[in-house]
Amino acid sequence: MNYLNRLGLSVAALAAVLSVQSFVAPAHAADEPVVQFAVTKAASAVDITVYGEGFGQVEELRRVQLSAGTNSFQLNGIAAKYRQDSLSIISATGPGDFKYKSANYQAANLTPERVLELSVGKQVTITVGSGATSRSVTGELLYVRGGQAIVTTAGGGTVVGNPSDIEVGKLAAGLSASASLVIEAEVTKAGVYNLNFLYETDGLGWNAKHTVVYNEDKQVLESFNTTVNVVNQSGTSFDNANLWLLSGNVQAPRNRGMRVAAAEYAAAPAMFDAPGGGASVESVGERKVYRIPGRVSIGDGQSRQLPLFSGANVAVEQEYVVPAHQQYYGAEASVLSPVNVRLKLKNCAEHNLGTPLPAGNVKVLQRNSESRLQVVNNYSLKELAKDEVFEIGLGTSSDVKAERVLTKSTTVVSNGPAPRLRPGQDAPEWQDQDFEVKVFNFKDKKNVTVLIEVATPADQNVVLPLTRVTATLATGKVSVTAGKSEVLNYTLRVRTR
């Protein structure tokens, strides 16, 4: 038999006890003010903001019946990983004035041991004996520990028995099967009060995943789908909640409320409607917040995958790239290496995107000759703004390869005046270094154009035949026929001393 059942509390009876508005409050001395104890009703509205750093903000609206004077009331169902001192009372409205005094976090404490511990000194009924000879004895519970309980009867008798054979009366105030917050407040008038509050909890997190289907022949992404995985390890379940996902690192302090954040949400500016009926996106300060449509339920220990964005026929440009080396000077080992392959695209409405996208992994799929989808690469995508140009890596090519070698170094003799040198300082020395990049196209039929990146000295004015892209990067292109190779030569003037 279940231990709580043996305490005289069936599961249904226990649920009924927990749902009532008031518990029996502990007795007070005659000169102490009476503190009324109540339990709030279940939340009528729940808003959750989940951050990628593994925590969340929970905002709830609850109703509680309070008496005039000092009240202590319990908010059950709080996350077990509640962040200490993060509670913030946003508003409390009712027939009178509400004055918040304190709050205390309490872990789940509705256990048989705790029920019996709080029943010491109270009338209980214990069953002694077994079978046909069993009988019930009522008396005061004097002692309970481990596997023994002692009950004294009105007639002065003493019964020693098993704690699991005890039936108790009403539960003491403050017992809860879940974590809770016990709030003390004063109100000027009795009645029902609506309490809007929020707190932070660890154990909530989310991450995004993008899945694209690339059609190389048409140079489009047949589909671009973004989903999010929301994980709840907070120690409580959330039902029918409004769900927001905030991107970026907010570096939230561990010991403060979130009044400022709540005010920012109230003043949120521009909103983007994601194509494909997905989530809407809005800016809160310098962050992007994704609003999952409808209401979401997620149990403790669960993860849910939810659609965020969907696009189709996204125009892309495929590039073969020989990446620049970190240092632009010195001898290069003659190693034939695969070139990188990437897709360049723009996050704009004209290309059937056009909504801010969260950072996340991109899974790229392509169709084989039988039109079956197969994963060809995984790529990490940074957070994207609307109209931003970005790239998706496809890995390296099996058929297009390149090698870069230093073919010649020539010391440059200066014809100008000698520079002024400090004592012990060597005169600067320069070299013209000639490089050759040879690209091989081992494909049977397809011709390719390969972009060659070159790290360049910031003070070199002429980089021909290359085109300078930034102060330290220049590029050149070669077109390579299938089964052939092509060469790009360039010279860099570098300071060697």
Secondary structure, DSSP 8 states (H G I E B T S, - for coil): --HHHHTT--HHHHHHHHHSSB-B-----TTS---EEEE----SEEEEEEETTTEEEEEEEEEEEE-SEEEEEEEES--TTB-TT--EEEEEESSS-EEEEEEEEE-----HHHHHHTTTTSEEEEEES-GGG-EEEEEEEEEEETTEEEEE-TTS-EEEE-GGGEE--S-BTT--SS-EEEEEEEESS-EEEEEEEEEEEESEEEEEEEEEEEETTTTEEEEEEEEEEEEE-SSS-EEEEEEEEE-S-----SS---HHHHHHHHT---EEE-GGG--EEEEETTEEEEEEEEEEEE-TT-EEEEEEEEEEEEE-EEEEEE---S-SSS------EEEEEEEEEE-SGGGT--S-B--EEEEEEEE-TTS-EEEEEEEEE--B-TT-EEEEEEEEEEEEEEEEEEEEEEEE---S------TT-----EEEEEEEEEEEE--SS--EEEEEEEE--TT----TTSEEEETTEEEEEEEE-TT-EEEEEEEEEEE--
